[in-house]
Amino acid sequence: MQGKPNILVVCGRNKRRSRTAEYIFKNDMRFNIRSVGLSPKSDRVLQRRDLEWAELILVMQQGQRARLRSTYKEVVMPEIEVLQIADIYEYLDQELVRILTEKINAILNMRFDL
């Protein structure tokens, strides 16, 4: 890998969880981050080019990983990590920020030694 890794964060509608993750880390110099949603009603809908851009995909729930794999069978995807964060938080909720910060930093430190 050259340069900063590209991290794609995915949730249902890109309104709360993935969008919060992008906001938290958007100015982090260790990596690039982008957030998208799986629903056609998402603020930013997942596109094939997002999957091709990513070096690591983070989803909020197990079912989202399964949906990515079944919907985009023809795309060679990087590893998909499940954060196990339920859709119970509002955008930028303090507890959501804490959980995302801890989980994402732990994964990135383990995978990329950042």
C-alpha positions as CSV (number, residue, x, y, z in Angstrom):
1,M,0.0,0.0,0.0
2,Q,1.3,3.4,-0.9
3,G,0.1,6.6,0.7
4,K,-2.8,6.8,3.0
5,P,-5.3,3.9,3.1
6,N,-8.9,4.5,1.8
7,I,-11.6,3.6,4.4
8,L,-15.2,3.2,3.3
9,V,-17.8,3.4,6.1
10,V,-21.3,2.0,5.3
11,C,-24.6,2.0,7.1
12,G,-28.2,1.9,6.1
13,R,-29.0,5.4,5.0
14,N,-25.8,7.5,5.5
15,K,-27.6,9.8,7.9
16,R,-26.3,9.0,11.3
17,R,-23.7,6.2,11.9
18,S,-21.5,6.3,8.8
19,R,-21.9,10.0,8.4
20,T,-20.8,10.5,12.0
21,A,-17.7,8.3,11.4
22,E,-16.8,10.4,8.3
23,Y,-17.2,13.6,10.3
24,I,-15.0,12.4,13.2
25,F,-12.2,11.3,10.9
26,K,-12.5,13.6,7.9
27,N,-9.4,15.6,8.9
28,D,-7.4,12.6,10.1
29,M,-4.1,12.7,8.2
30,R,-3.5,8.9,8.6
31,F,-6.1,7.8,6.1
32,N,-8.9,8.9,3.7
33,I,-12.5,8.2,4.7
34,R,-15.8,8.2,2.8
35,S,-19.2,7.3,4.0
36,V,-22.2,5.9,2.1
37,G,-25.5,4.2,2.6
38,L,-27.1,1.0,1.2
39,S,-30.6,2.4,0.8
40,P,-31.6,4.2,-2.5
41,K,-32.9,6.9,-0.1
42,S,-29.4,7.5,1.3
43,D,-27.8,10.9,1.3
44,R,-24.9,9.3,-0.6
45,V,-25.8,5.9,-2.1
46,L,-23.1,3.3,-2.3
47,Q,-21.7,3.0,-5.8
48,R,-19.4,0.4,-7.3
49,R,-16.6,3.0,-7.6
50,D,-16.8,3.4,-3.8
51,L,-16.0,-0.3,-3.3
52,E,-13.2,-0.2,-5.8
53,W,-11.7,2.9,-4.1
54,A,-11.7,1.3,-0.6
55,E,-8.9,-0.6,1.0
56,L,-11.0,-1.5,4.0
57,I,-14.8,-1.4,4.4
58,L,-16.5,-0.8,7.7
59,V,-20.2,-1.7,8.1
60,M,-22.3,-1.2,11.2
61,Q,-24.1,-4.5,11.3
62,Q,-23.6,-8.1,10.1
63,G,-26.5,-8.0,7.6
64,Q,-24.9,-5.0,5.8
65,R,-21.8,-7.1,5.1
66,A,-24.0,-9.9,3.7
67,R,-25.9,-7.4,1.6
68,L,-22.7,-6.0,0.2
69,R,-21.4,-9.4,-0.7
70,S,-24.6,-10.6,-2.4
71,T,-25.3,-7.3,-4.2
72,Y,-21.8,-6.8,-5.5
73,K,-20.7,-10.4,-6.2
74,E,-18.7,-9.4,-9.3
75,V,-16.6,-6.8,-7.4
76,V,-13.4,-7.8,-5.8
77,M,-13.8,-6.1,-2.4
78,P,-11.3,-5.6,0.4
79,E,-11.9,-7.0,3.8
80,I,-15.2,-5.9,5.4
81,E,-15.2,-5.4,9.1
82,V,-18.4,-5.3,11.1
83,L,-18.5,-2.7,13.9
84,Q,-21.6,-4.0,15.6
85,I,-23.3,-0.7,16.2
86,A,-27.0,-0.7,16.3
87,D,-29.1,2.0,14.6
88,I,-30.2,3.7,17.8
89,Y,-28.0,6.8,17.8
90,E,-28.5,10.2,16.3
91,Y,-26.0,12.0,14.1
92,L,-23.0,13.1,16.3
93,D,-24.5,11.5,19.5
94,Q,-21.7,11.6,22.1
95,E,-21.9,7.9,22.8
96,L,-21.8,7.1,19.1
97,V,-18.8,9.3,18.6
98,R,-17.0,7.5,21.5
99,I,-17.9,4.1,20.2
100,L,-16.9,4.9,16.6
101,T,-13.6,6.5,17.7
102,E,-12.6,3.5,19.8
103,K,-13.6,0.8,17.3
104,I,-12.3,2.5,14.2
105,N,-8.9,3.4,15.8
106,A,-8.5,-0.1,17.1
107,I,-9.2,-1.7,13.7
108,L,-6.9,0.8,11.8
109,N,-4.1,0.3,14.3
110,M,-4.3,-3.4,14.0
111,R,-4.6,-3.5,10.1
112,F,-2.5,-0.6,9.0
113,D,-0.3,0.1,12.1
114,L,-1.5,3.7,12.1
